């Protein structure tokens, strides 16, 4: 009986490790147009069928409490390039990742406004990760619920 319980505990631990390896969360802080502070939160998960990465993200202007859901797509030919389309197509972020930073442009839907974006990764506590995950879930639900 002890061997069975030990085996189950080992299997459970292994499955938890696998699950933890397939999802990551990153927080970035920086500015739009060099002066407006923003916070960007990105969740990365691995597709279990083909090992491709998929992304879910949101950002907000720090003066606002409202999060803007964005839909990131990674360039498969140049993996450091990302396009992130805002929910309801209210803007587009075209960013390049270098180390722990993203730089690029925010572009308005009519392409008349283009603002520089610079953000750098910021460490998070476990509690902050949980809070951002809950916020992401709420924002996604609010935007996509029937």
C-alpha positions as CSV (number, residue, x, y, z in Angstrom):
1,X,0.0,0.0,0.0
2,X,2.8,2.4,0.8
3,X,4.4,1.7,-2.6
4,X,1.2,2.5,-4.4
5,X,0.7,5.8,-2.5
6,X,4.4,6.7,-3.1
7,X,4.0,5.9,-6.8
8,X,0.8,8.0,-7.1
9,X,2.6,10.9,-5.3
10,X,5.6,10.7,-7.7
11,X,3.2,10.6,-10.7
12,X,1.3,13.6,-9.4
13,X,4.5,15.5,-8.8
14,X,5.7,14.7,-12.3
15,X,2.4,15.9,-13.9
16,X,2.5,19.1,-11.9
17,X,6.0,19.7,-13.3
18,X,4.8,19.1,-16.9
19,X,1.9,21.5,-16.3
20,X,4.2,24.2,-14.9
21,X,6.5,23.9,-17.9
22,X,3.7,24.6,-20.4
23,X,2.6,27.9,-19.1
24,X,4.5,31.1,-18.2
25,X,3.4,34.6,-17.2
26,X,5.5,37.7,-17.8
27,X,4.9,41.3,-16.7
28,X,6.3,44.3,-18.5
29,X,6.3,47.9,-17.5
30,X,7.3,50.9,-19.5
31,X,6.0,53.7,-21.6
32,X,4.0,54.7,-24.8
33,X,5.4,57.8,-26.5
34,X,8.2,58.0,-23.9
35,X,5.9,59.5,-21.3
36,X,2.7,57.5,-20.7
37,X,3.3,54.6,-18.3
38,X,1.8,51.3,-19.2
39,X,1.7,47.7,-17.8
40,X,1.7,44.7,-20.2
41,X,0.9,41.2,-19.0
42,X,1.5,38.2,-21.3
43,X,0.7,34.5,-20.7
44,X,2.5,32.0,-22.8
45,X,1.4,28.4,-23.2
46,X,2.6,25.5,-25.3
47,X,0.3,23.7,-27.6
48,X,0.4,20.1,-26.5
49,X,-0.2,18.8,-30.0
50,X,2.6,20.6,-31.9
51,X,4.7,22.4,-29.3
52,X,3.9,25.8,-30.9
53,X,3.6,28.7,-28.4
54,X,0.4,30.6,-28.1
55,X,-0.1,33.9,-26.3
56,X,-2.8,35.8,-24.4
57,X,-2.2,39.3,-23.2
58,X,-3.6,42.5,-21.9
59,X,-2.3,46.0,-21.1
60,X,-3.4,49.2,-19.5
61,X,-2.4,52.7,-19.2
62,X,-1.3,53.0,-15.6
63,X,-3.6,56.0,-15.0
64,X,-6.6,53.8,-16.0
65,X,-8.0,50.8,-14.2
66,X,-9.3,49.4,-17.4
67,X,-7.3,46.6,-19.1
68,X,-7.2,46.3,-22.9
69,X,-7.2,42.7,-24.1
70,X,-4.8,42.1,-27.0
71,X,-4.2,39.1,-29.2
72,X,-0.5,38.5,-29.8
73,X,0.9,36.6,-32.8
74,X,4.5,35.6,-33.1
75,X,6.3,35.8,-36.4
76,X,7.4,32.2,-37.1
77,X,10.3,33.3,-39.4
78,X,11.6,35.9,-37.0
79,X,10.6,34.7,-33.5
80,X,11.5,38.0,-31.8
81,X,8.7,39.9,-33.7
82,X,5.2,40.1,-32.5
83,X,2.0,41.8,-33.6
84,X,-0.6,42.4,-30.9
85,X,-4.1,43.4,-32.0
86,X,-6.3,45.2,-29.5
87,X,-9.8,43.8,-28.8
88,X,-12.3,45.5,-31.1
89,X,-9.3,46.6,-33.2
90,X,-8.8,49.9,-31.4
91,X,-5.1,49.7,-32.1
92,X,-2.1,47.5,-32.9
93,X,1.2,46.9,-31.2
94,X,4.1,45.9,-33.4
95,X,6.9,44.9,-31.1
96,X,10.4,43.3,-31.2
97,X,11.6,41.3,-28.2
98,X,15.2,41.6,-27.2
99,X,16.2,39.9,-24.0
100,X,13.7,41.0,-21.4
101,X,12.4,44.0,-23.3
102,X,9.9,44.8,-26.0
103,X,10.2,47.8,-28.3
104,X,8.2,49.0,-31.2
105,X,5.1,50.9,-32.1
106,X,1.5,51.4,-31.2
107,X,-0.5,52.2,-34.3
108,X,-4.1,53.6,-34.4
109,X,-6.6,51.8,-36.5
110,X,-6.4,54.5,-39.2
111,X,-2.6,54.3,-39.1
112,X,-2.4,58.1,-38.6
113,X,-1.0,57.9,-35.1
114,X,2.1,55.9,-34.4
115,X,3.6,56.0,-30.9
116,X,6.8,54.4,-29.7
117,X,6.5,51.6,-27.1
118,X,9.2,50.5,-24.7
119,X,8.6,48.0,-21.9
120,X,10.9,45.9,-19.7
121,X,10.1,42.7,-17.9
122,X,9.4,43.2,-14.2
123,X,9.5,40.3,-11.6
124,X,6.2,39.2,-10.0
125,X,5.4,37.5,-6.7
126,X,3.2,34.4,-6.6
127,X,0.3,36.6,-5.4
128,X,0.8,39.1,-8.2
129,X,0.8,36.2,-10.7
130,X,-2.5,35.0,-9.3
131,X,-4.0,38.5,-9.4
132,X,-3.0,39.0,-13.0
133,X,-4.3,35.6,-14.0
134,X,-7.7,36.4,-12.4
135,X,-7.7,39.8,-14.1
136,X,-6.9,38.2,-17.5
137,X,-9.7,35.7,-17.0
138,X,-12.2,38.5,-16.1
139,X,-11.1,40.7,-19.0
140,X,-11.4,37.8,-21.5
141,X,-14.8,36.9,-20.1
142,X,-16.1,40.5,-20.2
143,X,-15.0,40.8,-23.9
144,X,-16.1,37.4,-25.1
145,X,-19.1,36.3,-23.1
146,X,-22.3,35.9,-25.1
